[in-house]
Amino acid sequence: MTRTRISNIARTFKPNTASLGYALFLAINAAGVWGGVFPFLPMNFQTPEVMFWFFLTQSLVFSLCYLASAIGVYYFPGPTRRFMVMLASAPYLLGWCCLIGAIYLHGVAQALVIAGGSLLGLGSAGFYMLWQRLFASFDADHGNHDLILGTAYGALLYFALYAIPQAVTAFLIPLVFMPLFALAIVLKSRQIDLRQPMFEDVPREHPQV
């Protein structure tokens, strides 16, 4: 009985591709209250001006992406249902490249920070919507389990990143970590049954809802 109970507990907390991918995304993206991407960048780069322009552009683009997505789902439901991971990966990667470039190219640092904030806002919003669609496509128990487990492991991975030297982490994120959680979405999205009602719904047919 005890062995069975331990086995069930271990199975409950055992991560899978979806939960680990989501955990890594959360750890990298991090909430703004934790300092966003900046804990992984040099301290002398974190000036008030840099922080202001980065978070302003990131939050504006992030919000506009959700608005554009809502409009897109209403008028163009077909294309918006596809798991277009590249559309989120490309700006996310370029955003990190802009931030890394701003560390070394002081003459255009502000322009690169603004571009980086905009691109990361776009990429982050895209990935959040991809993860939401992925978990929603699972049955309720499966989806909730992976979402909660991924969130819990995300906190552990976030603090584990501090064990890596800052100079290395800034490069590992776009070159290693981002491709890993993007790959997790791609692999899991191939298992989704696109015949589910959520993927066949046409909002314009019932605008009152």
PyMOL commands that set and color helices and strands:
alter all, ss='L'
color gray80, all
select helices_A, chain A and resi 2-13+17-29+32-34+38-40+43-45+48-75+77-80+85-104+106-137+140-163+166-189+197-200+203-205
alter helices_A, ss='H'
color red, helices_A
deselect
rebuild
show_as cartoon
